[in-house]
Structure formats: structure tokens, C-alpha cells
Amino acid sequence: MLKLSILACVLLSWGGQAAAQSLRCGRDFAQVGETKFVIESKCGAPAAKDSFCKPIGIAPSTVGRPPHVACDMVEEWTYKPGIGQFITILQFREGELREMKYGPRQ
């Protein structure tokens, strides 16, 4: 009985985390792994777009060039779903949705 209770708690907490990582777009949801084209088709244009270089380490020196910081280009799209909803920031790398973050409620 105890094992069943533990299993139920684990499954409920895992399911809650999956539901938390979402952005509702009409009748559909934006999902990690989808392309920018698919997200914009589902959700429309974002309220704001930004891009930056996220440092991932030091690249070794090459002939005539000192070591430099290697980076991963990240594009962020910000959606404002509506009053009372959390601002949602989608992070894309290599044209694919990799992460969702949430800001304050509107």
C-alpha cells in the first residue's frame, strides 16, 4: 500500500511539472521541441523578440587568435496571454523551442 501511495505522489508531481511548462494558444499549446514557424502559426506574433549570446565556455586559441568565450545564440520571444495570466518567455536555440520561463502576471 505504501509503494502505491509513493508511486501516485511521484506521478502526480511529474504530471504537474509537464502542465506547468506550457503556453496556451487558442485551442492548442506551444510545446518544447517545436520550431519557430510552428509556434508563430499557433500563437501569432510575440509581443517582443530579443536575442543574445549565452556563454557556454572558453573556445581554445587558434593560430593568430587568442582564446575567446564560446556562446550559444538564444532567441527569446515574449508572449502576454492576457489579464491575470503569466507573461511567458519562450527560448529558441537553432530555431527550436528549448525552454519556457514565466514572468509576473499581467
Summary of the structure (lengths in Angstrom):
residues: 106
radius of gyration: 18.8
end to end distance: 44.0
largest distance: 67.5
contacts: 239
relative contact order: 0.17
helix: 25%
strand: 48%
